[in-house]
């Protein structure tokens, strides 16, 4: 091989390597299991922003009614990176509570090591559920706990923009008329939503619970000072 042939071969090899790198990058960005690329041409971020930020106007969460959506809850629970999902629909908004697992990368916006600091899973090595008390029992009133649970994330901004966009797009496919899609993986929020879901599963009318639900929504997504209370227990025969 003379020098001219060698030079041509090297140019071709470099081009093929570059093309392969581009193809890998594009495949990585399009993968349903990656939310960490966050580049300007990532297809997950195409189109307008589908999820909602925290708003300062609490009236955005003055919902007239709310309902549990089993279809959306099931759909989002099957999104890579999601362990559990509870979705409530109102007359104008969708409220999503999730916990996450390790089936996707880039779920956490800040990257780095652990996906969450809210859980202590060291009990698994000791054969117990709660490492602090030594208890082997799970708290059946909660969907996520601080011990040996799927992962939660305290602040809304702890979830990456790609992850929230993916979830919100799924919601809007099935509920295109909602104004806002509010998403959080906060432990207390998710467990509160479970209380409302249980009420719906039990056939309990949700109308009397709307003020309580709106208080939770305002606290989480409008940063109000009214701390949400646990889902009230039925107080009358017609509220069962």
BABA-630810 format. One record per residue: y, z, x of N, C-alpha, C, O, CB in turn; residue in one letter; residue number from 1. Coordinates in pm, whole numbers. Glycine has a CB too. Layout:
% residues N
R      nyy      nzz      nxx     cayy     cazz     caxx      cyy      czz      cxx      oyy      ozz      oxx     cbyy     cbzz     cbxx   aa     i
R        Y        Z        X        Y        Z        X        Y        Z        X        Y        Z        X        Y        Z        X    A   NUM
...
//
This chain:
% residues 240
R      nyy      nzz      nxx     cayy     cazz     caxx      cyy      czz      cxx      oyy      ozz      oxx     cbyy     cbzz     cbxx   aa     i
R     -120        0       86        0        0        0      124        0       89      141       89      172        1      125      -97    X     1
R      211     -101       71      332     -103      152      436       -9       93      415       52      -12      388     -246      161    X     2
R      550        4      163      653      100      124      709       69      -15      739      159      -93      765      102      227    X     3
R      724      -63      -44      781     -101     -174      686      -63     -288      730      -12     -391      811     -253     -179    X     4
R      556      -87     -269      458      -51     -370      449      101     -388      435      151     -500      320     -108     -333    X     5
R      458      173     -277      453      320     -284      573      376     -360      560      466     -442      448      380     -142    X     6
R      691      319     -331      811      365     -400      802      340     -550      841      425     -630      935      296     -343    X     7
R      751      223     -587      737      191     -730      639      285     -798      661      327     -912      691       46     -748    X     8
R      530      317     -728      431      409     -785      490      547     -806      461      613     -906      310      418     -694    X     9
R      572      591     -711      634      724     -724      732      729     -840      738      828     -912      705      762     -594    X    10
R      808      621     -859      901      615     -973      825      623    -1105      865      696    -1196      985      486     -968    X    11
R      715      548    -1115      635      550    -1237      575      687    -1262      574      733    -1376      525      446    -1229    X    12
R      525      752    -1158      465      886    -1174      568      986    -1220      540     1069    -1306      402      933    -1042    X    13
R      690      979    -1162      797     1071    -1202      834     1051    -1348      857     1147    -1421      921     1050    -1113    X    14
R      839      925    -1389      873      896    -1529      768      949    -1624      800     1002    -1730      890      746    -1550    X    15
R      641      934    -1586      533      983    -1672      535     1134    -1683      512     1189    -1790      397      938    -1619    X    16
R      563     1202    -1571      572     1348    -1574      685     1392    -1664      671     1486    -1743      592     1404    -1433    X    17
R      801     1323    -1650      916     1358    -1735      887     1337    -1881      924     1418    -1965     1037     1279    -1695    X    18
R      820     1226    -1912      784     1197    -2052      689     1301    -2106      702     1347    -2219      722     1058    -2065    X    19
R      591     1338    -2023      498     1442    -2066      568     1573    -2092      535     1643    -2187      391     1462    -1962    X    20
R      666     1607    -2006      741     1731    -2025      820     1728    -2154      826     1827    -2227      834     1756    -1909    X    21
R      882     1611    -2182      959     1599    -2306      869     1613    -2428      903     1680    -2525     1034     1465    -2311    X    22
R      751     1547    -2422      658     1556    -2534      611     1698    -2556      599     1743    -2670      539     1465    -2510    X    23
R      584     1770    -2446      541     1909    -2460      650     1994    -2521      624     2077    -2608      499     1965    -2324    X    24
R      774     1973    -2475      887     2050    -2527      906     2024    -2675      926     2117    -2753     1015     2016    -2451    X    25
R      898     1896    -2714      914     1862    -2856      802     1923    -2939      826     1976    -3048      918     1710    -2875    X    26
R      679     1916    -2888      566     1974    -2960      583     2125    -2973      553     2183    -3077      433     1942    -2889    X    27
R      631     2188    -2867      651     2334    -2869      755     2373    -2973      737     2470    -3046      693     2384    -2730    X    28
R      864     2296    -2979      970     2327    -3074      924     2305    -3218      966     2377    -3308     1093     2242    -3046    X    29
R      839     2206    -3240      793     2176    -3375      678     2265    -3419      644     2269    -3537      753     2032    -3383    X    30
R      617     2335    -3326      503     2419    -3359      543     2527    -3457      649     2589    -3444      445     2480    -3233    X    31
R      457     2550    -3556      484     2655    -3655      471     2794    -3593      514     2892    -3654      387     2642    -3774    X    32
R      415     2804    -3474      395     2934    -3412      499     2966    -3306      483     3062    -3230      259     2940    -3350    X    33
R      605     2888    -3301      713     2915    -3205      846     2922    -3276      886     2828    -3345      716     2807    -3094    X    34
R      916     3034    -3259     1051     3048    -3314     1151     3082    -3204     1261     3131    -3233     1053     3157    -3423    X    35
R     1114     3057    -3080     1196     3106    -2970     1272     3001    -2894     1346     3036    -2802     1113     3178    -2878    X    36
R     1258     2873    -2926     1325     2770    -2847     1477     2773    -2867     1554     2771    -2771     1270     2632    -2882    X    37
R     1517     2778    -2994     1659     2786    -3030     1744     2684    -2956     1845     2720    -2895     1712     2926    -3002    X    38
R     1705     2558    -2958     1785     2451    -2901     1853     2373    -3012     1815     2383    -3129     1699     2358    -2814    X    39
R     1954     2296    -2975     2035     2229    -3076     1956     2124    -3155     1992     2091    -3267     2155     2165    -3012    X    40
R     1850     2072    -3095     1774     1967    -3164     1639     2016    -3217     1552     1935    -3246     1752     1851    -3071    X    41
R     1622     2146    -3229     1497     2199    -3283     1488     2163    -3431     1580     2195    -3507     1488     2353    -3262    X    42
R     1380     2096    -3473     1370     2055    -3614     1371     2172    -3711     1407     2154    -3828     1244     1974    -3635    X    43
R     1333     2291    -3667     1335     2406    -3758     1478     2440    -3801     1499     2497    -3908     1270     2528    -3691    X    44
R     1575     2404    -3718     1713     2440    -3748     1793     2323    -3804     1915     2331    -3816     1780     2492    -3624    X    45
R     1724     2214    -3840     1795     2100    -3898     1843     2135    -4038     1781     2215    -4107     1704     1975    -3901    X    46
R     1950     2075    -4078     2005     2102    -4210     2095     2224    -4209     2120     2283    -4104     1894     2121    -4310    X    47
R     2142     2263    -4326     2232     2378    -4336     2154     2508    -4325     2032     2510    -4344     2311     2374    -4469    X    48
R     2225     2616    -4294     2160     2746    -4285     2108     2787    -4422     2182     2787    -4520     2257     2853    -4229    X    49
R     1981     2823    -4428     1917     2854    -4556     1916     3002    -4587     1905     3041    -4703     1775     2802    -4556    X    50
R     1929     3086    -4485     1924     3232    -4507     2065     3289    -4513     2161     3223    -4474     1843     3301    -4395    X    51
R     2077     3411    -4562     2208     3474    -4581     2233     3582    -4477     2141     3653    -4435     2219     3533    -4722    X    52
R     2358     3592    -4436     2401     3700    -4348     2441     3821    -4433     2450     3812    -4555     2518     3655    -4257    X    53
R     2465     3933    -4367     2523     4048    -4435     2663     4011    -4483     2742     3956    -4406     2527     4174    -4342    X    54
R     2693     4041    -4608     2825     4010    -4663     2898     4140    -4693     2835     4242    -4721     2814     3923    -4792    X    55
R     3030     4136    -4687     3108     4257    -4709     3133     4285    -4856     3173     4396    -4892     3239     4247    -4636    X    56
R     3112     4186    -4941     3138     4202    -5084     3011     4251    -5153     2917     4174    -5170     3187     4068    -5146    X    57
R     3006     4378    -5194     2886     4430    -5259     2857     4365    -5394     2745     4374    -5444     2899     4577    -5278    X    58
R     2958     4298    -5453     2937     4234    -5583     2838     4118    -5573     2784     4072    -5674     3070     4183    -5639    X    59
R     2814     4070    -5450     2716     3963    -5433     2576     4009    -5472     2487     3927    -5493     2715     3914    -5289    X    60
R     2559     4141    -5482     2428     4197    -5516     2429     4268    -5651     2346     4355    -5676     2382     4293    -5408    X    61
R     2522     4231    -5736     2523     4283    -5873     2431     4195    -5957     2476     4114    -6038     2668     4285    -5932    X    62
R     2302     4211    -5936     2204     4130    -6007     2184     4182    -6150     2182     4302    -6173     2069     4129    -5932    X    63
R     2171     4090    -6244     2150     4130    -6383     2005     4165    -6411     1976     4246    -6499     2195     4019    -6477    X    64
R     1914     4105    -6335     1772     4138    -6349     1701     4100    -6220     1756     4028    -6137     1707     4064    -6472    X    65
R     1580     4149    -6203     1499     4109    -6089     1354     4106    -6131     1315     4171    -6228     1520     4204    -5968    X    66
R     1274     4031    -6056     1132     4020    -6085     1056     4000    -5955     1108     3945    -5858     1104     3904    -6182    X    67
R      932     4046    -5955      845     4026    -5840      785     3887    -5846      734     3845    -5950      733     4134    -5835    X    68
R      790     3814    -5733      732     3680    -5727      603     3685    -5647      606     3692    -5524      832     3579    -5665    X    69
R      492     3681    -5716      362     3682    -5648      342     3552    -5570      283     3554    -5461      248     3702    -5749    X    70
R      390     3440    -5624      371     3310    -5558      444     3306    -5425      388     3263    -5324      419     3197    -5648    X    71
R      570     3350    -5425      647     3348    -5301      597     3453    -5202      595     3429    -5081      795     3372    -5330    X    72
R      556     3566    -5253      503     3670    -5164      379     3619    -5093      361     3642    -4973      471     3798    -5244    X    73
R      293     3550    -5166      171     3495    -5107      206     3384    -5008      149     3376    -4899       77     3441    -5216    X    74
R      301     3299    -5046      338     3188    -4959      394     3239    -4826      354     3191    -4720      442     3098    -5029    X    75
R      484     3334    -4830      545     3381    -4706      448     3464    -4622      461     3469    -4500      669     3464    -4737    X    76
R      353     3528    -4687      256     3606    -4610      166     3516    -4526       98     3564    -4435      171     3691    -4704    X    77
R      166     3386    -4556       85     3290    -4480      166     3214    -4375      112     3126    -4308       21     3192    -4574    X    78
R      293     3247    -4361      375     3185    -4257      338     3248    -4123      329     3370    -4114      527     3203    -4286    X    79
R      317     3168    -4018      284     3226    -3887      386     3330    -3844      507     3308    -3853      275     3116    -3782    X    80
R      336     3442    -3797      423     3551    -3756      441     3659    -3860      488     3768    -3829      555     3498    -3718    X    81
R      405     3630    -3986      423     3725    -4096      291     3795    -4125      188     3730    -4144      476     3654    -4224    X    82
R      294     3927    -4129      175     4005    -4164      171     4031    -4314       67     4011    -4378      173     4139    -4087    X    83
R      283     4075    -4370      293     4104    -4514      429     4057    -4564      526     4055    -4488      274     4256    -4543    X    84
R      435     4018    -4690      561     3974    -4748      570     4018    -4893      472     4010    -4968      576     3821    -4738    X    85
R      688     4066    -4931      718     4098    -5070      848     4028    -5104      948     4044    -5034      728     4254    -5093    X    86
R      848     3949    -5212      966     3872    -5250     1005     3906    -5393      922     3903    -5484      941     3720    -5235    X    87
R     1132     3938    -5410     1190     3961    -5542     1292     3853    -5571     1373     3818    -5485     1254     4103    -5551    X    88
R     1288     3800    -5692     1387     3702    -5736     1477     3766    -5841     1431     3844    -5925     1317     3576    -5793    X    89
R     1605     3733    -5835     1700     3782    -5935     1765     3662    -6003     1726     3548    -5980     1807     3874    -5869    X    90
R     1865     3689    -6087     1934     3581    -6154     2012     3494    -6056     2054     3384    -6092     2027     3636    -6258    X    91
R     2033     3543    -5930     2109     3460    -5835     2058     3465    -5692     2095     3379    -5612     2251     3502    -5836    X    92
R     1976     3560    -5657     1934     3576    -5518     1784     3591    -5503     1712     3614    -5600     2003     3695    -5456    X    93
R     1739     3578    -5379     1602     3612    -5341     1609     3719    -5234     1690     3711    -5142     1523     3486    -5290    X    94
R     1525     3820    -5247     1519     3930    -5150     1380     3935    -5091     1280     3949    -5162     1556     4066    -5217    X    95
R     1375     3922    -4958     1248     3911    -4888     1231     4030    -4795     1319     4061    -4715     1241     3779    -4808    X    96
R     1119     4098    -4808     1082     4204    -4716      953     4166    -4645      854     4132    -4711     1067     4339    -4789    X    97
R      952     4172    -4513      833     4132    -4439      801     4234    -4330      886     4312    -4288      851     3993    -4377    X    98
R      677     4232    -4286      639     4291    -4158      577     4179    -4077      530     4080    -4133      540     4413    -4176    X    99
R      577     4192    -3946      533     4083    -3861      410     4122    -3780      374     4239    -3771      645     4040    -3768    X   100
R      348     4020    -3721      232     4044    -3633      252     3964    -3505      363     3920    -3475       98     4005    -3704    X   101
R      146     3945    -3432      157     3878    -3302      105     3734    -3306       63     3681    -3203       81     3956    -3197    X   102
R      107     3671    -3423       52     3536    -3436      154     3427    -3406      121     3309    -3415       -3     3516    -3573    X   103
R      277     3464    -3372      379     3366    -3337      468     3424    -3228      475     3545    -3210      463     3326    -3462    X   104
R      536     3336    -3157      629     3378    -3053      773     3357    -3098      800     3273    -3184      603     3302    -2923    X   105
R      864     3434    -3041     1004     3417    -3072     1047     3475    -3205     1156     3446    -3252     1038     3276    -3070    X   106
R      962     3557    -3266      998     3620    -3394     1116     3714    -3375     1206     3720    -3459      877     3697    -3453    X   107
R     1115     3785    -3266     1222     3881    -3237     1335     3810    -3165     1311     3740    -3066     1169     4001    -3153    X   108
R     1457     3827    -3214     1570     3750    -3163     1603     3781    -3018     1651     3694    -2945     1690     3774    -3247    X   109
R     1577     3905    -2976     1616     3945    -2841     1511     3912    -2738     1533     3932    -2618     1646     4092    -2838    X   110
R     1396     3862    -2782     1291     3825    -2687     1238     3945    -2612     1245     4058    -2662     1342     3721    -2589    X   111
R     1187     3922    -2495     1138     4031    -2413      997     4070    -2448      919     3989    -2498     1227     4150    -2427    X   112
R      964     4195    -2420      827     4241    -2431      780     4267    -2571      742     4174    -2643      810     4362    -2352    X   113
R      783     4395    -2613      730     4431    -2744      809     4362    -2855      931     4348    -2846      732     4582    -2763    X   114
R      738     4322    -2958      804     4260    -3073      880     4362    -3156      967     4324    -3235      703     4189    -3159    X   115
R      851     4489    -3141      918     4591    -3220      908     4726    -3153      812     4754    -3081      860     4598    -3361    X   116
R     1008     4808    -3177     1004     4945    -3126      981     5045    -3238      987     5166    -3215     1133     4978    -3053    X   117
R      954     4996    -3359      941     5084    -3475      801     5142    -3491      783     5237    -3568      979     5008    -3600    X   118
R      702     5089    -3422      565     5135    -3440      508     5197    -3313      539     5154    -3201      477     5019    -3484    X   119
R      426     5298    -3333      352     5361    -3224      205     5337    -3251      146     5400    -3339      385     5515    -3211    X   120
R      147     5246    -3176        7     5209    -3197      -87     5272    -3096     -201     5228    -3080       -7     5060    -3192    X   121
R      -38     5376    -3027     -122     5439    -2926     -238     5515    -2986     -334     5546    -2915      -39     5531    -2841    X   122
R     -232     5546    -3115     -341     5619    -3178     -473     5544    -3177     -580     5604    -3186     -305     5653    -3318    X   123
R     -464     5411    -3166     -587     5333    -3167     -676     5368    -3048     -798     5360    -3058     -555     5185    -3166    X   124
R     -615     5405    -2938     -694     5441    -2820     -755     5580    -2833     -849     5614    -2761     -609     5433    -2694    X   125
R     -701     5661    -2924     -751     5797    -2945     -842     5806    -3066     -898     5912    -3094     -636     5893    -2960    X   126
R     -856     5695    -3139     -940     5696    -3258     -878     5767    -3376     -949     5814    -3464    -1069     5759    -3227    X   127
R     -743     5775    -3378     -673     5839    -3489     -567     5744    -3543     -533     5645    -3478     -610     5974    -3445    X   128
R     -515     5776    -3661     -411     5697    -3723     -274     5743    -3675     -194     5662    -3629     -420     5705    -3875    X   129
R     -246     5874    -3686     -117     5931    -3647     -135     6007    -3516     -199     6112    -3514      -61     6025    -3758    X   130
R      -81     5955    -3408     -100     6015    -3277      -31     6150    -3266      -71     6235    -3186      -49     5923    -3168    X   131
R       74     6172    -3347      148     6298    -3341       74     6412    -3407       76     6525    -3357      284     6281    -3405    X   132
R        7     6384    -3520      -62     6489    -3594     -212     6487    -3575     -281     6584    -3606      -30     6478    -3740    X   133
R     -264     6375    -3525     -409     6361    -3511     -477     6320    -3640     -600     6317    -3646     -468     6489    -3462    X   134
R     -399     6289    -3743     -456     6253    -3873     -522     6116    -3864     -475     6026    -3793     -348     6254    -3982    X   135
R     -631     6101    -3937     -700     5972    -3943     -672     5900    -4074     -734     5798    -4103     -851     5991    -3926    X   136
R     -578     5952    -4155     -552     5898    -4289     -428     5808    -4289     -329     5837    -4223     -534     6011    -4390    X   137
R     -437     5701    -4364     -325     5609    -4386     -246     5653    -4508     -304     5696    -4608     -374     5464    -4402    X   138
R     -114     5642    -4501      -28     5674    -4614      -32     5558    -4713       31     5455    -4691      119     5702    -4569    X   139
R     -107     5575    -4823     -129     5467    -4918       -5     5432    -5000       -6     5333    -5072     -242     5503    -5010    X   140
R      101     5512    -4990      223     5484    -5066      311     5383    -4993      414     5341    -5046      300     5612    -5091    X   141
R      272     5344    -4871      357     5256    -4790      277     5135    -4743      156     5142    -4724      415     5333    -4670    X   142
R      349     5025    -4723      286     4905    -4671      294     4900    -4519      209     4839    -4454      351     4781    -4731    X   143
R      397     4965    -4463      410     4978    -4319      451     5121    -4286      523     5185    -4363      513     4877    -4262    X   144
R      406     5171    -4174      435     5307    -4130      470     5304    -3982      457     5200    -3918      316     5402    -4158    X   145
R      512     5417    -3927      542     5420    -3783      418     5417    -3696      429     5409    -3574      623     5541    -3751    X   146
R      299     5425    -3756      177     5438    -3676       75     5330    -3711       44     5307    -3827      114     5577    -3697    X   147
R       25     5264    -3607      -87     5170    -3620      -71     5078    -3741     -159     5069    -3827     -217     5247    -3630    X   148
R       41     5011    -3744       76     4928    -3858      119     4792    -3807      134     4770    -3687      188     4993    -3943    X   149
R      139     4699    -3901      207     4576    -3863      349     4611    -3823      394     4724    -3845      205     4472    -3980    X   150
R      420     4517    -3764      547     4547    -3699      666     4534    -3792      670     4447    -3879      566     4456    -3581    X   151
R      764     4622    -3773      889     4612    -3846     1004     4607    -3746      987     4638    -3628      905     4731    -3945    X   152
R     1121     4568    -3796     1237     4548    -3710     1358     4605    -3783     1389     4562    -3894     1258     4397    -3675    X   153
R     1426     4700    -3723     1526     4781    -3792     1642     4700    -3846     1679     4714    -3963     1578     4886    -3699    X   154
R     1700     4615    -3763     1820     4541    -3802     1787     4398    -3843     1693     4338    -3791     1921     4540    -3688    X   155
R     1865     4345    -3935     1844     4209    -3981     1853     4111    -3864     1775     4015    -3856     1946     4172    -4089    X   156
R     1947     4135    -3775     1968     4045    -3662     1857     4053    -3559     1855     3975    -3464     2100     4075    -3595    X   157
R     1762     4146    -3576     1649     4154    -3483     1553     4038    -3501     1473     4009    -3411     1575     4285    -3502    X   158
R     1559     3971    -3615     1474     3855    -3639     1547     3730    -3593     1666     3714    -3620     1435     3843    -3790    X   159
R     1477     3642    -3523     1541     3522    -3468     1590     3431    -3579     1538     3432    -3691     1444     3447    -3378    X   160
R     1689     3352    -3547     1746     3261    -3646     1644     3158    -3692     1640     3123    -3810     1869     3190    -3589    X   161
R     1560     3109    -3600     1458     3011    -3637     1358     3071    -3735     1315     3005    -3830     1385     2961    -3513    X   162
R     1321     3195    -3712     1225     3262    -3799     1283     3280    -3938     1217     3249    -4037     1185     3398    -3740    X   163
R     1405     3330    -3947     1469     3348    -4077     1491     3215    -4148     1476     3206    -4270     1602     3422    -4060    X   164
R     1527     3112    -4072     1547     2980    -4132     1417     2927    -4191     1416     2870    -4300     1601     2881    -4028    X   165
R     1307     2947    -4118     1177     2901    -4167     1140     2972    -4297     1097     2908    -4392     1069     2925    -4061    X   166
R     1157     3103    -4300     1124     3179    -4421     1213     3138    -4538     1165     3119    -4649     1139     3329    -4394    X   167
R     1343     3125    -4511     1436     3091    -4619     1408     2951    -4674     1419     2928    -4795     1581     3099    -4570    X   168
R     1373     2859    -4587     1340     2723    -4634     1219     2725    -4727     1215     2653    -4827     1313     2630    -4515    X   169
R     1120     2809    -4694     1002     2820    -4781     1042     2877    -4917      991     2832    -5020      895     2910    -4715    X   170
R     1132     2974    -4918     1178     3031    -5044     1249     2925    -5127     1224     2912    -5247     1271     3151    -5020    X   171
R     1337     2850    -5064     1416     2752    -5137     1332     2634    -5188     1370     2568    -5286     1527     2700    -5049    X   172
R     1220     2608    -5124     1131     2503    -5176     1077     2542    -5313     1060     2456    -5401     1014     2478    -5079    X   173
R     1050     2671    -5332      990     2717    -5457     1092     2774    -5554     1066     2785    -5674      884     2820    -5428    X   174
R     1208     2812    -5502     1314     2868    -5587     1446     2803    -5547     1532     2869    -5488     1322     3025    -5575    X   175
R     1464     2674    -5577     1581     2599    -5526     1714     2644    -5583     1818     2606    -5529     1562     2455    -5555    X   176
R     1715     2721    -5690     1841     2757    -5754     1902     2888    -5705     2009     2927    -5751     1821     2766    -5901    X   177
R     1836     2957    -5614     1890     3083    -5567     2015     3059    -5482     2023     2960    -5408     1785     3162    -5487    X   178
R     2111     3150    -5492     2233     3140    -5411     2207     3189    -5269     2231     3118    -5171     2347     3220    -5475    X   179
R     2158     3312    -5260     2135     3372    -5129     1990     3407    -5108     1919     3445    -5201     2221     3495    -5112    X   180
R     1945     3395    -4982     1811     3439    -4944     1829     3549    -4840     1867     3522    -4726     1723     3320    -4889    X   181
R     1801     3671    -4879     1827     3787    -4796     1695     3839    -4739     1603     3873    -4814     1900     3899    -4876    X   182
R     1686     3845    -4607     1559     3873    -4539     1575     3991    -4446     1672     3999    -4370     1510     3750    -4461    X   183
R     1480     4083    -4452     1479     4196    -4359     1336     4241    -4335     1250     4230    -4422     1564     4312    -4413    X   184
R     1314     4292    -4215     1185     4353    -4181     1203     4502    -4153     1122     4563    -4083     1121     4283    -4059    X   185
R     1308     4560    -4208     1333     4703    -4194     1223     4782    -4265     1187     4751    -4378     1471     4740    -4251    X   186
R     1171     4884    -4199     1056     4958    -4252     1085     5021    -4388     1005     5006    -4481     1015     5064    -4155    X   187
R     1197     5090    -4400     1228     5158    -4526     1251     5057    -4638     1211     5078    -4753     1351     5247    -4510    X   188
R     1316     4948    -4605     1342     4843    -4705     1211     4784    -4757     1193     4768    -4878     1429     4731    -4645    X   189
R     1121     4751    -4665      993     4693    -4705      914     4790    -4794      855     4750    -4894      910     4656    -4581    X   190
R      914     4916    -4757      841     5015    -4837      905     5038    -4973      836     5064    -5071      832     5148    -4761    X   191
R     1038     5029    -4979     1105     5039    -5109     1068     4921    -5198     1043     4938    -5318     1259     5046    -5091    X   192
R     1063     4802    -5140     1023     4686    -5219      882     4701    -5271      851     4657    -5382     1035     4558    -5136    X   193
R      796     4764    -5192      659     4787    -5238      659     4871    -5365      578     4847    -5455      576     4856    -5129    X   194
R      748     4968    -5374      756     5051    -5494      789     4968    -5617      731     4988    -5724      860     5159    -5476    X   195
R      883     4874    -5602      917     4788    -5715      803     4691    -5747      778     4660    -5863     1046     4709    -5685    X   196
R      735     4644    -5643      620     4556    -5666      511     4629    -5741      449     4573    -5832      565     4501    -5533    X   197
R      485     4754    -5706      384     4834    -5775      420     4852    -5922      334     4849    -6009      368     4970    -5707    X   198
R      550     4871    -5948      594     4884    -6087      563     4756    -6164      518     4761    -6279      746     4916    -6093    X   199
R      587     4642    -6100      558     4514    -6166      409     4495    -6185      365     4449    -6290      616     4397    -6084    X   200
R      330     4531    -6084      184     4517    -6094      129     4602    -6208       31     4565    -6273      116     4556    -5963    X   201
R      192     4717    -6230      145     4807    -6334      197     4772    -6472      170     4845    -6568      184     4945    -6301    X   202
R      271     4662    -6485      322     4621    -6614      441     4701    -6660      475     4699    -6779      216     4629    -6716    X   203
R      505     4771    -6570      620     4853    -6606      744     4766    -6620      766     4680    -6535      644     4964    -6502    X   204
R      826     4784    -6724      949     4706    -6738     1042     4731    -6619     1063     4846    -6580     1022     4742    -6870    X   205
R     1096     4625    -6561     1180     4639    -6444     1328     4653    -6477     1407     4691    -6391     1160     4522    -6353    X   206
R     1366     4622    -6600     1507     4628    -6638     1569     4765    -6610     1679     4770    -6555     1521     4595    -6787    X   207
R     1503     4878    -6645     1563     5009    -6615     1578     5036    -6465     1653     5125    -6426     1481     5118    -6678    X   208
R     1506     4961    -6383     1510     4983    -6239     1614     4895    -6169     1632     4907    -6048     1374     4958    -6179    X   209
R     1680     4807    -6243     1775     4714    -6182     1888     4784    -6108     1920     4743    -5997     1832     4623    -6287    X   210
R     1952     4888    -6164     2058     4956    -6088     2006     5013    -5955     2076     5006    -5853     2118     5069    -6172    X   211
R     1888     5068    -5956     1829     5121    -5833     1801     5010    -5733     1826     5025    -5613     1701     5198    -5865    X   212
R     1750     4898    -5782     1723     4784    -5695     1852     4730    -5634     1856     4699    -5515     1650     4673    -5773    X   213
R     1957     4718    -5715     2084     4667    -5665     2144     4761    -5560     2208     4716    -5465     2182     4649    -5780    X   214
R     2122     4888    -5577     2170     4985    -5478     2101     4960    -5344     2165     4966    -5239     2145     5130    -5525    X   215
R     1971     4933    -5347     1897     4902    -5225     1950     4772    -5163     1970     4766    -5042     1746     4889    -5255    X   216
R     1973     4670    -5246     2021     4542    -5196     2159     4556    -5132     2184     4499    -5026     2026     4439    -5309    X   217
R     2247     4631    -5195     2381     4649    -5139     2376     4726    -5008     2451     4695    -4914     2472     4722    -5239    X   218
R     2291     4825    -5000     2281     4906    -4879     2230     4822    -4762     2280     4834    -4650     2187     5026    -4902    X   219
R     2131     4738    -4788     2071     4659    -4681     2156     4539    -4643     2167     4506    -4525     1934     4614    -4722    X   220
R     2216     4472    -4741     2276     4342    -4714     2427     4337    -4736     2488     4232    -4717     2211     4238    -4799    X   221
R     2488     4448    -4776     2634     4456    -4784     2686     4578    -4710     2805     4606    -4710     2680     4459    -4930    X   222
R     2594     4651    -4646     2629     4766    -4561     2712     4871    -4634     2808     4925    -4579     2706     4718    -4440    X   223
R     2675     4901    -4761     2743     5006    -4835     2692     5143    -4792     2590     5154    -4723     2725     4988    -4986    X   224
R     2763     5247    -4832     2727     5383    -4791     2629     5452    -4885     2577     5558    -4853     2851     5465    -4780    X   225
R     2603     5391    -5000     2511     5451    -5096     2367     5436    -5047     2312     5327    -5047     2527     5386    -5235    X   226
R     2308     5546    -5005     2172     5541    -4953     2075     5515    -5068     2081     5585    -5170     2136     5674    -4879    X   227
R     1987     5417    -5056     1892     5389    -5165     1793     5503    -5182     1754     5570    -5087     1817     5259    -5137    X   228
R     1753     5522    -5306     1659     5628    -5340     1522     5568    -5366     1510     5449    -5396     1707     5707    -5463    X   229
R     1417     5650    -5354     1283     5598    -5387     1279     5546    -5530     1358     5589    -5615     1177     5708    -5368    X   230
R     1189     5455    -5556     1177     5398    -5690     1153     5509    -5790     1057     5584    -5777     1063     5293    -5696    X   231
R     1240     5522    -5891     1225     5632    -5988     1094     5624    -6062     1045     5516    -6094     1341     5631    -6088    X   232
R     1037     5738    -6089      914     5745    -6167      948     5725    -6314     1060     5755    -6355      843     5881    -6145    X   233
R      856     5676    -6396      881     5660    -6540      920     5793    -6603      860     5897    -6575      758     5602    -6610    X   234
R     1021     5787    -6690     1067     5909    -6756     1045     5908    -6905     1066     6009    -6972     1213     5930    -6727    X   235
R     1003     5794    -6959      982     5785    -7104      861     5694    -7129      822     5615    -7044     1109     5729    -7178    X   236
R      804     5709    -7248      685     5632    -7282      713     5480    -7275      627     5404    -7230      636     5670    -7423    X   237
R      832     5438    -7318      863     5295    -7318      901     5242    -7180      934     5124    -7165      975     5267    -7415    X   238
R      898     5329    -7079      928     5287    -6942      803     5288    -6857      810     5288    -6734     1034     5379    -6880    X   239
R      687     5287    -6923      559     5288    -6851      495     5150    -6854      387     5132    -6798      464     5392    -6910    X   240
//
